Amino acid sequence: SGRNAVDTRSTLFRTGAIVRVLTATLALRMAEQGTLDLDSDITGLTSLIDDSFGPLTLRQLLLHTAGIDQRRIATRARRPDELLPLADYLARRMPDRVRPADRLSVPSAHGYSLVGRICELVSDRDFGLLLEQEVLTPLGMSSTTVVSSPVPNARIATGHRWMAERWTTVWPDFAQTTPASTLLTSAQDISLWMRAVLGDGTRLLQPESVSLLLEPQFRLHESLPGRTLALREGSSPDPPGLYLYSVENGTSAVLVLLPARRLGLFAAFNGEIDLRSLVEALLEPFDSPRRRREDTSDTQLGLDFDPRGTWRDTAVSLATPEKLLGLVRQDRIVPAEDGALLWRQRVFQPESSSCFLESSSGVRLCFARGPGSRPLAMIGDLVLEKLVWYESRPVQVFLWVTFTAVFLAAGWSRRGPPHRHEALLPEGPLAPHWPLGLARLAAALHFVFIVALVVVLAMLSRGDSPNLLYEIPPYVALILMLPLAAGVLTLAAAMGLVPVWRAGPSARGQQLYLALLVVSLIAFLPFLWHWNLLGFRV
């Protein structure tokens, strides 16, 4: 921000997720020392993760194939002194496993943080100290740290974000998932790590361990890029490179390795930008000439499902109320001309029986069967799962709107509240009155809950609610109490249907109204359960 020139040795950038290559290096180094075993079950080492989906290994955590749920609420701190020790944070906020291991590779900051915690447990040392002693110091990375409050004189690049037609200074916050999300480093220091793994610098790991960092260890589909223990395989050049991106706190960073050419690239920018086009331009000279694409107009798909329809990003929460954000992260794949498919205004032409190719970028869109035989679509870093018709956003939004309208009409009737406790007296065409009063009160509570939920989700999806990113505010717990209270009132109103219907046919219209209202209230409870909104699991 002061227009100071960047010094590759001393200028530090907040490179966030780039720390994962160092966390993986640490785990591999400790495995070589015999302290860790990448393929041993870790569920017996810590109570932070269970064996509900079978054994779990460090290798699966490093490959992001552990099946751990996603979480955004209360994962950051405003100031370094608000950061919890890794053990305490994970004890409070470690997500559940939501799928068997080795089915999907879904990036998980908490999975990598669990790797850091396991390293702490077996060494009895803090993760930051352990990383410094085992990786940073041997490599000579003297300017690199995972400590969020470095020495006062450190030259840290000020982050910026493009807002309101200008670059605005971003004051950093701090991730609780340190082994996955916190790194202050310089270009010179990162080059030392790249030289070490590419065989042109300090030898820190044995060749067998280095190969785990440089060669894909998991591939969801044979035609798609794979994943190493720390990096993602790209679509180019030929042979493909490995990369890792980070964009947060007003800083963008990318690490790219071309193992076949023993070449590494690290770029950092003190602004939140899309570095992909820059990387593609830098790597273009290393790419082999593209082969002339053969005519694929007669390509026959070998899929046993229709690729057209609604798809959802798999990197969404499944076990917390954050699951609702999955409604935003849905896409449609629709047919285009000549058998092509259209996704986000990008055209993919048929290439093989299960893959489509975007000619301009060389990116593939491939399809396969996933866990539970659910169809998957894979493109770049994204893994999408196909939704059945009733899971699609239009249907779910329709249900939410319908329930909201019903509860608004029932909870705030034009007739107004009864006078002198007449709802509890047996006189009148509908007797007793208390079941209708309880049902209307339950409907009013549900309506207030839905309105409050919309406001909270809007704040969370925009990412501008500090209370939700840094803590769980008391009002969230209060909001989640509303459907529980309404559920109790609903059960009481349902029991009151029996005496109401015994009153005879004189109030049949009101009896039907009450019955339909109670049915709507009961139907809303499993709907809330589906969205993880019954209870306090946030």
N, C-alpha and C positions, 0 to 999 in steps of 0.2 A: 504493500500500500504506500510505502515511502519511496517507491521507484528504486529500491536498492537492487543491485545486481545479485543474481543467484550465484553462490559459491558452492560448487559441487561437493566440497568437503565439509563445509560447516553449516550450510543452510539446511534446516530440517523441515520436512513436510509431514503432515499428519496423513499417513498413507493407509490407515485403517486395516482393511482385510488383507493387505500384503503381508501382515504378520503371520498369516497361516503357513507360508512357506518356511518360516523360522520355527513355528510350532511343530510342523511335520519333521523338520530337520532334527529338532530336539528329541522327538519320540524315536526316530531312527537311530540317533546316536546312543540313547539309553538302551535301545534294543540290542545294539552291538555290544554294549557293556554288560549285557545280561540282566539288567535291572527290569526291563520290560519284555513282554512277549506280544508281538502284534496280533497273534492269532489265538490268544488265551481269552477265555470268558472273563469279563470284568465285572459282571453283575454281583459277584461275590466280594469284590473289593470295596464297593461303596453302595450305600443305600440310595444314592441319587438316581439310579436307573434300575428298573426291574427286569425280570426275565419273562414278562407276559407274552412276548413274541419269540421266546427262545434265547439262546446265548447271544452275547454281544461282544465284539472285539474292537481293539483300537484300530485295526485296519479298516473296519466298516465305518468307524467314526471319521477317520481321515478321508475316506472316499465319499462321505456324505450319504452312505447307503444304510445307515442305522435305523431309519424310519422314525426319527424324532420329530415331534410336532414343531410348528412355528410359533413365535411369540414376539410381540412388539411392545405391549404395554409394560411400563416400569422396567425397561431394560437399559436406561441411560441415567446419568447423573448430571446435575448442573455444574457442580464444582468437583475438583479432585478429592476434597475431603469428604464428599458424600458417597464416594465409591465404597462398596462393601468388599471385604475379603472374598476371594473367589469361592471358598468353601461356603461362606454364609450366603452369598448371593445364589449359588446353585441350589442350596438347601431350600431356599424360598421360592425360586422361580424356574427350576429345571423343568422343561416340558416333558410330557409323557411320550412314550412310543405309541405310534398310531398305525404302523404297518410292519410286516416282517422285514428283516434285513435283506439286503442284496436284491431288492425288487426295483427300487428307484434310487437315483442319485439326486437328492434335493438338498442344496446348500443349507447348512445349519450352524449358526454361530454358537449355539449351545452345545452342539456335538463337539466342536473343536475346543470349546471351553472345558468340556468334560475330559478331553485328552490332557489339557493342562492340569486339571485337578488330579487326575491319575498320576501324572508325573510328580506332583507335589506329594501325594500319599506315599509313593514308593521311595522317595528320596528324602522326605522330611525337610524340604526346602521350599521357599516361596517361588512361584512360577517366574517372577521377574529375575530373582537372583539365580535361579536354575538356568534360565535362558542365557543370562550374562556369562555365567561360569562355563557352560557347556558349548555354547554356540558363538556368542558375540565376541568374547575375549579371544578364543582360539583363532577366529577369523580376522581379528583386528578391527572389528566394527565398533570403534570407540565412540562414535557419535550417535549410535542407535540405542533406543530405550523403549520399554513398554510402560515406563512410569509416566503418569499423566501430568505430573508437575516437575519438569526437569530443572536443571540449574537456571538461576535467574538470567544469566547472560547468554543463554542459548538463542541462536538466530532462527526463529521459527517463522516460516512463511505465513502471512495472514491470509485466511481464506476469504473467498468472495462468491457471491451468488447473483445471477442476473435477475433483477427484480425491478419492475416499474421502469423499464428501458434504461437501466444503468446497473453497473456492478456495485453491489452492496456488501459491506464488510460482514462477515459471519463470525460471531464469537463462538468458539467451540464448546460443545458439551462432551461428555465422556461416557463411553460404553462400559457396561458392567462385565461384558464378555471379553475380558482382556486378551486371552490367548487367540481369539478369533477376530478382534476388531480394533486393537489399539497398537499403533506403531509410530514412533517418531524416528525418522531416519533421513540420511542424506543419499544423494546419488552415488557418491564414492563408496559408501558402506554397502549399498545394495550390489554394487559392481563386484565387491569382494565375495559376496555369497554366490553371485552368478558364476564367477570364475572358479569358485570351489566346486560347484556341481558340474560345470562344463569341462573340468579337467585342466584348467589353466591357472590354478591358484593353490591356496592352502588345501591340503587333502584332509578333510574333516570326516568323511564317510567312506566306507568301503564301496567298491564298484557295485556290489549287489544292492546296497542300500540306495546308491545314487540312481540306479535303474528304476527303483520304485518311484522316484521323483520325476524321472524323465520319460518313462514308458507307461502308456495307459494300462491301468489295472482293472478298470471297469468300463464296460461299453454296453449301453442299453440296447443298441441295435447295430448290426454289423456295418451298416452304411453311415453311421453317425460318428461324430467325434467322441472320443473316450475321455476318461478322467484319470490322472495320476493321483498319488497320495496328497498332492497339494495344488495341482494346476489342472486347468481345463484344456483339452485339445481343441485347436481351432480348425476352421475349414480351409485355411491357406497358411503359408504357401504350400508347395509340393516338394518334399513331404511336409505335413502340417506342423505348425509351431504350437507351443504351449503358452497359456496366458493366465493372468489374474488381474481383475479390475477392482478399483475402489473409488467410490465417489461419495464423499460425505464431508461435513464440517467445512464446506467451501473449498475443498481440495479434491483434485482428481489425480489418480495415479494408475499406471498400468505396468505390469511386468510381463515381458515376452521372452521366451527362450526358443531358439532353433537348434535343438541338440545335434541334428545331422550336420550342421555347419559350425557348431561350437560358437554360436553367436547369441548374445543376450541384449535385451533392450529394456531400459527403465525410463519412463517419462512421468513427470509430475508437473502439475499446473495449479497455481493458487486461485483456482476458480472451478466451479462445478460445470464441467463440459462433457460432451460425448467424445471420448478419445478414439473411438473405433475407426472413424474416417482417417485420423492421423496415423494410426497404426497400420491400416491397410495401405496408405500411401508409402509409408516407410518400408513395408515388407514387399511391396510390388516388385522391386528389382530382384528379389530373391526367389520369386515365383517362376516356375517353368511355364512356357507358353501354353495357354489353354488349348486343349484338343478341340477340334471342331465337333460340336455337338451333333450326334447322329439324329436322324429323323425318328422321333418317338411317337408319331401320330398313331401307330398301330400297337403301342404298348398296352398290354392287358394287365389290369390290376389283379393281384392274387389275394386280396383281402376278403375276409369273411364277414366284414361289417362295412357300413356306408361311412366314408370319411366326412361326409357333409353333416353339419349340425353344430351344436353348441359345445364348446370345450372350456375347461377351467384350468388355470395354473395350479400345478400340484404343490407349489410353495405357498400354501395358505394354511392357516390353522384349522385343525379338524376337531380339537378337543376343548376349545375355549370359545367364549362369545366372539372372539376375533374371526371366527368362521364366517360371520356375516360379510366381512370384507371380500370373501370369495364371490359375492354377487357382482362386485365391481370388476374383478379380475376374470371375467368370462369373455370369450371370443367366439366368433362364428367363422367356420370354414364353409365357403359356398362354391358352387361350380362356376367356372368361367368358360371361355370358348375353347374348342379343340381339346376337351378333356382336361383342361388345366383346373387348378384350384386357386381360389382367392382368399388370402388371409391378411388382414390389416392393410388392404390396398396393395399387397404384394402378390405377384402372379408366379405360380409354380407349375412348371410343365412336367408331364409324366416322364420319369426316367427309368424306373424299374417296376417290378410287380408291387412294391410297397413304398417306393420313394418318389418324390417330386423334386425338381431342381429349379431354383431361381437363377436364371442365366446370368443376370447382371452381377451377382455377388458370389455365385457358386455355392450358396447355402442350400442345404437339403431340408425337405419336410418329409419325414418318414413316419410310418404307422406300424404299430405292433400291439399285441395283446399284453395287458399289464396285470397287476395283482387282482385276483378275483375275476379274471377274464375281462376286465374293463379295458376298452380300447384306449391306446395312448397315441398322442401325436408329439413328435420331437422335432424341434427346430432351434439350432444354436444352443443357448443355455436353457431354453425353456422346455419343460416337459408338461404337456397338457393332457388331461384326462377327459374323455367324452362323457357328457351328462345325458341322462335319460330326460324325456320331455318335461317331466314335472319338476326337475331340478333346475331348469333353465331360468334365467333372470326374469323374463316376462311372466312366467307362471308364478314364481315365488313373489314377485312384486305385486301381482294381482291378489294373491292370498293375503299378503300383508295389508294391502289397501282395503280388501273386503272385511277382514277382521277389524280394522280400524274404523270403518264406516259403521259396522254393526255395533261396536262398543260405544262409539260416539252417540249413535241414535238411542241406544238403551241406557247409557249412563247419564245422559242429560236430556231426559224426556221433557217435552213442552209443558206437561202437566204440572211439573214442579214437585217439590217434596211434600209428603203428607203432613197434615197438621195434627197436633196433640197425640202423637204416637199412634195414629190410626192404622199404620202399617202392621202394628202388632195386635190389633183387635180383630176378632172374628167377624164383625159386622161387614156388610158390603157384598157385592156380587162375587168377589174373589176372596175366599177365606181358606186358611189364614193368609194374611198379607206379607208376613215376614219373608217367605222364600223369594218373592219378587223384589223386596227391598234388598236382600242380600245379593241377588243376581245383578241388580242394577249397580250396586256398590262395587261388585267384582268387575263388571264391565268398565266402570269409571276408572278403577285402578289400572286395568289393562290398557286403557286409552292413554292415561298419563304415562305409563311405562313406555309405550310405543313412541310417543312424541319425544320423551327424554332420550330414548335409545337412538332415534334419528339424529338428534343434536350431537350426542357423544360420538357416534360413528362419523359424522361429518367432520368433527374436530380431529378425529384420529386419522381419517383418510387424507386430510390436508397436511398432516404432520405438524400443525402449528399449535398443538395443545400441550404445553409443557407439563401440565399436571398428569396427563396420561402417559407421556414418554418417560417421566421420571418417578412417578409414584402412582399408587392406586388411591385416588381421592375418596374421602368418606361418602361423597354423594353417589359414587358408583355402587358402593355397597347398599346404599339406600334405594337406588333405582332397582337393583336386583332383588330387593326384598318385596317389591310390589307384586310381581307375578306369584310369589310364594303366598303372600297374604290373599291375593285374589283366588288362588287355587283352593285355600281353606274355605273361603266364602262360597266358592263354586260347589264344593262337596256338600256343604251345609244346605245350600239352595237345592241341590239335587235330591237330598233326603226329604226336603219339604215338598217335593212334587207329589208324594203319595197322599198326604192329607188334602192337598189342593185338588187333586182329581177326584177325591171322594166327596167333594162338595156338591157334585151334581152338574147337570148341563147348563145351569143358568148363566155361568160365566165361561162358556166354552171358548170364546174368542181369546179371553185373557189367559185361560189355561194353555191354549196352543202357543200364544206368544211367550209365556214363561217357559214352556217346554223347549221351544226353538232357541230361546236365549241360553238356557242351560246347556243344550247340546252344543251350541257355538262356543260357550265357555269351556266345556270339556274338550272339544276338538282342538282348542287353542293350546292346551297343555302339552300333548305330544308334539305339536308344532314347535313350541318353545324348547322342548327337550331336544329336538333335532338340531336346533341352533345353539345348544349348550347354554340356554338362558334360564334354566331352573336350577338355582343354587348360586354359590359364590365363587366358582372356579374361574378366576380372571387371570 
